[in-house]
Amino acid sequence: MIHMVLGGCLGCAIYAKALGHYVAQGFMKYTCPALWLHNSTPIGGEDMVSQMLLYGVKAIYGWVCFACIALILGFFLFDSPIRRHRSYMLPWRLVGEAVKKYYELKEK
C-alpha cells in the first residue's frame, strides 16, 4: 500500500513541477514578442492564461506518451518468462478419468 501512496505523491509532484515549467515557458514564448513591440494591448488575460495551461498539459501529455511507448517496448524486448520450460496439460480424457476415480473412491 505504501508504494501506491508514494507513487501517487511522486507522480503528482512531478506533474505539478512539469506543468509549472511548461506554463512559464509558454508565457515566455508567446508574450516576449508583444513586450518587444510595445503594444498597448493587455498581456495575460483570461484567454491567454487558459491557452498557456493547455499548452503545458499538451506538452506533458506528449512526454508521457513517449515514456509509455518506451516502457511498452522495454516490456516487449526484455520481458523474460518466469519459467524456463512449459508445463504441458494432460489430455482431457486422462483428466476426466482421474476425476472419476477420485469421486468413486470418495463415495466408497
Secondary structure, 3 states (H helix, E strand, C coil): CHHHHHHHHHHHHHHHHHHHHHHHHHHHHHHHHHHHHCCCCCCCCHHHHHHHHHHHHHHHHHHHHHHHHHHHHHHHHHCCCCCCCCCCCCCHHHHHHHHHHHHHHHHC
